[in-house]
Amino acid sequence: MPISTEVRAQLAPHGVLSSAVYLGNFLLVTGRTSAGEPTGIAPDICRAVAKRLEVPLDLTGYETQEEVVDAAASGRCGIVLVGSDPARAQKVTFTPAYTELEATYLVSDDSPIQDISQVDQPGVRIASFFKSAYDHWLQRNLKHATLVHADGLQASNELFLSERLDALAGLKTGLVAFAKKHPGLRILEGQFTGIQQAIATKKSNLEAITFLSACVEDFIRSGLVTDLIRQYQVQGLAAAPINQKSLEK
């Protein structure tokens, strides 16, 4: 794939691709090197983009998703990898997703709630990690239930237990692990949404977003994404379908 001077100037203006990933997504960032650099599926996607650009990679991990998005919006990073969402797409432009994560609910064994469709009812209180990708979706789509927010993933788990809330929203893999540690809990089948993980860049990087979108399609079509999921032995994750529309609103 020939790389135009405009793409290089937008993504690696100083000859290095600065990139960022969200450290809190334990499915996509699974560890660190001895030097402290993040490892996992998302970091390896960053490395694949840098390889396409034929430039070195400067990879940073951030503790919050807002920091990751702001790193792209400000131009501090040429690319960032984070959950794509219309609220975030006000600040940055996303490629189509390279992978999807299943988001669902956890309830107590004795809960009358048996199905996801029964959660959005008056009086139902849901613990949720504030401003996570799935929380953004819930804020937009819930009509009757009430969200009770926590400032972190672990905090939302603890809030669900301490306040005896009706449901806990989260990524299925994380909810399954949480349920194993706390008997008397069960996961609702299915998903209320699929959280799409994508590459984002500064809104003015028009040539770069075309290049990055083509990279994502090739990473999926070539099997790279599926191979990385297998390599890091991540459950509850799948390569996204090709030919989705990017979130450019």
Secondary structure, 3 states (H helix, E strand, C coil): CCCCHHHHHHHCCCCCEEEEEECCCCCCCCEECCCCCEECHHHHHHHHHHHHHCCCEEEEEECCHHHHHHHHHCCCCCEEEEECCCCHHHCEEECCCCEEEEEEEEEECCCCCCCHHHCCCCCCEEEEECCCHHHHHHHHHCCCCEEEEECCHHHHHHHHHHCCCCEEEEEHHHHHHHHHHCCCEEECCCCCEEEEEEEEEECCCHHHHHHHHHHHHHHHHCCHHHHHHHHCCCCCEEECCCCCCCCCC
